């Protein structure tokens, strides 16, 4: 924790949200915005500097290029929320107008197998209203002449509501406005969770500062620490911290147009960053779970994997200079790389908001709204998120999402 633990104002709450990064903040705000919810809410965040949370290390992009309709719909709501944030947040004049810098995602396939997946995905996306277009190598070269497409079979891109957005500003205003509306936030840490005698409900959480807080519902919004939080309640959830590396670099010869967020067949991704700089990322071939506090850079990955891949794909990037770099964590759902949301199948008031596997920031508006609806009504009313229920895990019913980066 960054400072001394803060003491909650009350000993009983209707909802305790464990984790105050973007998922916890979204849920808190949507509860505050729901006229049918009048309960008392406590958000417990272990470090309000957010120095090492996944939200702070994100690339802050959104896309609609998924293989499942529900994931497309989730991102479409995010785009609408961001573009109309002031309206969604009550017309508050303090909130800036935001948009999406829609340079798009460019998926590149170097074999027919992956090309067929892009074709199948595009049909799903188009049916949901996304503007995804397939491109031949010649079309890619004509639109983006800086690419080397000698080995490319097919590309897929969407230039509508797909690209960079200011997730930090959205997150800040969710926290700020929810506080103003009466949601209580404390910097503290949940160190124990107690069930009732029957074992089917959570009775209380214990804070690091010693307070025992009674609660009607608990939301696990603790990112890569989701499994640790669930274990306090005797619950298992297949979420692990996986390290992801990011570099920002300056090119000696900047490109003459925006660079889409390019997903190279090597697994490396690179995108426009602005002002002649670019942002790229990836991970090691061996991708183990890591310690929660492990943010050590692996410089060999840059030299041996990242830079060679981007220089091969974009020859103008042979002469570049790294200006910043960092490591962050995916909250990886190792079961199927998709969200886990909603109540536990046996502990009915323990609510998951976990396992977003690298696409949590762009899913936070829909997931926070859905969680707030579940806490208020016991059902989803805007977008049915029930396919992401925890029950699919013990029943071994994975959601197959083919568009994971």
C-alpha positions in Angstrom: 0.0 0.0 0.0 1.1 3.5 -0.7 0.1 5.1 2.6 -1.6 4.5 5.9 -4.8 2.4 5.5 -8.0 4.5 5.5 -10.9 3.5 7.8 -14.3 3.1 6.3 -17.1 5.4 7.6 -19.4 2.4 8.3 -19.3 -1.2 9.4 -22.0 -2.4 7.1 -22.4 -2.0 3.3 -24.7 -3.2 0.7 -21.9 -3.7 -1.8 -18.1 -4.0 -1.2 -16.1 -3.7 -4.4 -12.6 -5.2 -4.0 -10.4 -3.3 -6.4 -10.7 0.3 -7.6 -9.0 0.3 -11.0 -11.1 0.6 -14.1 -13.5 -2.3 -13.5 -14.2 -1.4 -9.9 -14.5 2.3 -10.9 -16.9 1.5 -13.7 -19.1 -0.6 -11.5 -19.1 2.0 -8.8 -20.1 4.7 -11.2 -22.9 2.7 -12.9 -24.3 1.9 -9.4 -24.3 5.6 -8.6 -26.1 6.3 -11.9 -28.8 3.8 -11.4 -31.9 5.4 -10.0 -33.2 2.0 -8.8 -30.1 1.4 -6.6 -30.0 3.2 -3.2 -27.6 1.0 -1.3 -24.4 1.9 0.5 -21.2 1.1 -1.5 -17.6 0.7 -0.4 -14.7 0.5 -2.9 -11.5 -0.9 -1.3 -8.3 -0.2 -3.4 -5.0 -1.3 -2.1 -2.9 1.4 -3.8 -4.6 4.6 -5.1 -1.4 5.6 -6.9 -2.3 2.8 -9.3 1.4 2.6 -10.0 1.4 -1.1 -10.8 -2.2 -1.9 -11.8 -3.1 -3.2 -15.2 -5.2 -0.1 -15.9 -2.1 2.1 -15.7 0.0 -0.1 -18.1 -2.6 -0.5 -20.8 -2.2 0.5 -24.5 -5.7 2.1 -24.2 -7.1 0.9 -27.5 -10.4 -0.6 -28.4 -11.5 -2.8 -31.3 -14.6 -4.6 -32.6 -12.6 -7.3 -34.4 -13.7 -10.3 -32.3 -14.9 -13.7 -33.3 -17.9 -13.7 -31.0 -20.9 -11.4 -31.4 -21.1 -10.6 -27.7 -17.5 -9.4 -27.5 -18.3 -7.1 -30.6 -21.4 -5.7 -28.8 -19.4 -5.1 -25.6 -16.9 -3.0 -27.6 -19.6 -1.2 -29.5 -21.1 0.1 -26.2 -17.6 1.2 -25.1 -17.2 3.3 -28.3 -20.7 4.9 -27.8 -19.9 5.6 -24.2 -16.6 7.3 -25.0 -17.9 9.4 -27.8 -20.9 10.5 -25.7 -19.3 10.5 -22.3 -20.6 13.9 -21.2 -24.2 12.9 -22.1 -23.8 9.6 -20.3 -22.4 11.4 -17.2 -25.3 13.7 -16.8 -24.2 16.6 -19.0 -21.5 17.6 -16.5 -19.7 20.5 -18.2 -16.4 19.6 -16.4 -16.1 16.4 -18.4 -14.1 16.8 -21.6 -15.4 15.8 -25.0 -13.6 12.6 -25.9 -13.4 10.6 -29.1 -11.6 7.6 -30.6 -8.6 8.0 -32.8 -9.7 5.4 -35.3 -6.5 4.3 -37.0 -8.0 0.8 -36.8 -6.5 -2.6 -36.0 -4.8 -4.4 -38.9 -4.7 -8.2 -38.5 -2.2 -9.8 -40.9 -2.5 -13.4 -41.9 0.5 -15.2 -43.5 -1.3 -18.6 -44.1 -4.7 -19.7 -45.4 -5.7 -21.2 -42.0 -5.5 -17.8 -40.3 -6.9 -16.1 -43.4 -10.0 -18.3 -43.1 -10.4 -17.3 -39.4 -10.3 -13.6 -40.5 -12.9 -14.3 -43.1 -15.2 -16.0 -40.5 -14.6 -13.3 -38.0 -15.4 -10.6 -40.5 -18.8 -12.2 -41.2 -19.6 -12.2 -37.4 -18.5 -8.6 -37.1 -20.4 -7.4 -40.1 -23.6 -9.1 -38.9 -23.2 -7.1 -35.7 -22.8 -3.8 -37.6 -19.0 -3.5 -37.4 -17.2 -1.9 -40.4 -14.5 -4.5 -40.8 -13.0 -4.9 -44.3 -10.8 -7.7 -45.7 -7.8 -6.6 -47.8 -5.7 -8.4 -50.2 -1.9 -7.9 -50.1 -2.1 -5.5 -53.1 -4.9 -3.5 -51.3 -2.9 -3.4 -48.1 0.2 -2.1 -50.0 -1.8 0.5 -51.9 -3.3 1.9 -48.7 -0.2 1.5 -46.5 2.8 1.4 -48.7 5.2 1.1 -45.8 4.3 -2.5 -45.1 6.3 -5.5 -46.4 3.5 -7.8 -47.5 5.6 -10.4 -49.3 4.5 -13.2 -47.0 0.9 -11.9 -46.3 -2.2 -13.7 -47.6 -4.9 -11.5 -46.2 -5.5 -8.5 -43.9 -8.5 -7.4 -41.8 -9.1 -3.8 -40.7 -11.9 -1.6 -39.3 -11.5 2.1 -39.4 -14.7 2.9 -37.5 -14.6 3.2 -33.7 -11.4 1.2 -33.5 -8.2 2.6 -32.2 -6.9 4.8 -29.3 -9.1 6.3 -26.6 -8.3 8.1 -23.4 -9.1 5.4 -20.9 -7.3 7.3 -18.1 -9.7 10.2 -18.3 -12.7 8.0 -18.3 -11.4 6.1 -15.3 -10.6 9.4 -13.4 -14.1 10.7 -14.0 -15.8 7.5 -13.0 -13.9 7.6 -9.7 -14.5 11.3 -9.2 -18.2 11.5 -10.0 -19.0 8.3 -8.1 -17.4 9.8 -5.0 -19.4 13.0 -5.5 -22.6 10.9 -5.6 -21.9 9.1 -2.3 -19.8 6.1 -3.2 -17.2 5.6 -0.5 -13.6 4.9 -1.6 -10.8 3.9 0.8 -7.2 3.0 0.3 -7.0 -0.3 2.3 -6.7 -4.0 1.5 -9.1 -6.9 2.0 -7.1 -9.6 3.8 -9.9 -12.1 4.7 -13.4 -13.0 3.5 -15.8 -14.8 5.8 -18.7 -17.0 4.7 -21.9 -17.7 6.7 -22.4 -21.0 8.6 -24.1 -22.6 5.5 -21.2 -21.5 3.3 -23.5 -20.1 0.6 -23.0 -16.4 1.3 -20.3 -13.9 2.2 -20.9 -12.3 5.5 -18.0 -10.0 5.9 -14.6 -8.9 4.7 -11.7 -8.0 7.0 -9.4 -5.1 6.1 -5.7 -4.8 6.6 -6.4 -2.1 9.2 -8.4 -4.6 11.3 -12.0 -3.6 10.6 -14.5 -6.3 9.9 -17.0 -5.0 7.3 -20.4 -6.7 6.9 -21.7 -6.8 3.4 -24.7 -8.0 1.4 -22.7 -8.4 -1.9 -19.0 -8.6 -2.8 -17.5 -7.8 -6.2 -14.1 -9.2 -7.0 -12.6 -6.5 -9.3 -9.0 -7.1 -8.3 -7.5 -7.7 -11.7 -4.5 -10.0 -11.8 -5.0 -10.7 -8.1 -8.5 -12.1 -8.7 -7.5 -15.7 -7.7 -6.0 -14.5 -4.4 -9.1 -12.5 -3.6 -11.4 -15.5 -4.5 -9.2 -17.9 -2.4 -10.0 -15.9 0.7 -13.6 -17.0 0.2 -12.5 -20.6 -0.5 -13.3 -20.1 -4.2 -11.1 -20.9 -7.2 -10.9 -18.8 -10.3 -8.5 -19.5 -13.2 -6.9 -16.0 -13.4 -3.2 -15.4 -13.4 -0.9 -12.4 -13.9 0.9 -12.7 -17.2 3.6 -10.2 -18.1 3.3 -8.0 -21.2 6.0 -5.7 -22.4 5.6 -2.3 -24.1 8.0 0.0 -25.8 7.6 3.5 -27.2 10.1 4.4 -29.9 10.9 7.2 -32.3 11.6 6.5 -35.9 14.3 8.2 -37.9 12.0 8.1 -40.9 8.4 8.5 -39.5 5.6 7.1 -41.6 3.6 9.5 -43.8 0.2 8.4 -42.4 -1.3 6.8 -39.3 -0.1 3.3 -38.5 -3.0 1.0 -37.6 -2.5 -1.2 -34.6 -0.8 -3.9 -36.5 -1.0 -7.5 -35.3 1.9 -9.2 -37.0 1.8 -13.0 -37.6 4.8 -13.1 -35.2 2.5 -12.0 -32.4 4.2 -8.6 -32.1 1.9 -5.6 -32.3 2.8 -2.0 -33.1 0.7 1.2 -33.5 0.7 4.9 -34.0 1.6 6.8 -30.8 1.8 10.4 -32.2 4.5 13.0 -33.0 6.7 10.6 -34.9 6.6 8.0 -32.2 5.1 4.5 -32.1 4.2 2.0 -29.5 4.8 -1.7 -29.7 4.5 -4.8 -27.5 4.6 -8.5 -27.0 5.7 -11.2 -24.7 8.1 -14.1 -24.5 7.4 -17.4 -26.2 7.3 -19.0 -22.8 4.5 -17.2 -21.0 4.3 -18.3 -17.3 2.3 -16.8 -14.5 4.4 -14.2 -12.6 4.5 -12.7 -9.2 2.1 -9.9 -8.6 4.9 -7.5 -8.1 7.1 -8.6 -10.9 7.5 -5.8 -13.5 11.1 -6.4 -14.5 11.8 -5.7 -18.1 13.3 -8.5 -20.3 15.6 -6.6 -22.7 16.5 -9.7 -24.7 12.9 -9.9 -26.0 13.3 -6.5 -27.6 16.6 -7.4 -29.3 15.7 -10.9 -30.3 12.0 -10.7 -31.1 10.2 -7.4 -31.0 12.5 -5.1 -33.0 13.3 -7.8 -35.7 9.6 -8.4 -36.2 8.6 -4.8 -36.7 11.6 -3.9 -38.8 10.8 -6.8 -41.1 7.2 -5.8 -41.4 7.9 -2.1 -41.7 11.4 -1.5 -43.1 11.4 2.2 -42.1 11.6 0.9 -38.6 15.1 -0.4 -39.0 16.4 2.9 -37.6 14.6 3.7 -34.4 15.3 4.8 -30.8 13.4 3.5 -27.8 12.2 6.5 -25.6 10.3 4.6 -22.9 9.4 1.0 -21.9 7.5 -0.8 -19.2 6.1 -4.2 -18.2 2.5 -4.7 -17.2 0.2 -7.6 -16.4 -2.7 -9.2 -18.2 -5.3 -10.7 -15.8 -5.3 -13.8 -17.9 -8.2 -16.2 -17.8 -6.3 -19.4 -18.5 -9.6 -21.3 -19.1 -10.7 -19.5 -22.2 -9.3 -15.9 -22.2 -12.7 -14.3 -21.8 -14.4 -12.4 -19.0 -15.8 -14.0 -15.9 -18.7 -12.0 -14.7 -21.6 -12.5 -12.3 -22.3 -14.6 -9.2 -20.5 -17.7 -8.1 -22.6 -20.8 -8.6 -22.7 -21.7 -4.8 -21.7 -18.6 -3.0 -24.5 -16.5 -4.3 -23.4 -13.0 -3.3 -19.8 -13.3 -4.4 -19.7 -11.6 -7.8 -16.9 -12.0 -10.3 -15.6 -9.2 -12.5 -12.4 -10.9 -13.7 -10.2 -12.5 -16.3 -10.3 -10.0 -19.1 -7.0 -11.2 -20.6 -5.8 -7.9 -22.0 -9.0 -6.4 -23.3 -10.5 -5.2 -20.0 -10.1 -1.5 -20.6 -12.2 -1.5 -23.7 -14.8 -3.8 -22.1 -15.0 -1.8 -18.8 -18.1 0.3 -19.8 -20.3 -2.7 -20.6 -18.9 -4.8 -17.8 -19.4 -2.2 -15.2 -22.9 -1.4 -16.4 -23.8 -5.1 -16.5 -22.4 -5.8 -13.0 -24.3 -2.8 -11.6 -27.5 -4.2 -13.2 -26.9 -7.6 -11.7 -26.3 -6.1 -8.2 -29.5 -4.0 -8.5 -31.9 -6.4 -10.3 -30.3 -9.8 -10.2 -30.3 -9.8 -14.0 -28.7 -8.1 -17.0 -31.0 -5.6 -18.6 -29.0 -3.7 -21.2 -26.8 -6.4 -22.8 -27.0 -10.1 -21.8 -23.6 -11.0 -20.4 -24.8 -14.3 -19.0 -22.6 -16.3 -21.4 -19.6 -15.0 -19.4 -21.0 -16.6 -16.2 -18.6 -18.4 -13.8 -20.7 -21.6 -14.2 -19.2 -22.3 -17.6 -15.9 -23.1 -15.8 -17.0 -26.0 -13.6 -19.2 -27.2 -16.5 -16.2 -27.0 -18.9 -18.0 -24.9 -21.5 -15.3 -22.5 -22.8 -16.2 -19.6 -25.0 -13.9 -19.8 -28.0 -12.6 -16.4 -28.9 -10.3 -16.6 -31.9 -9.2 -12.9 -31.9 -7.0 -12.7 -28.8 -3.8 -10.6 -28.9 
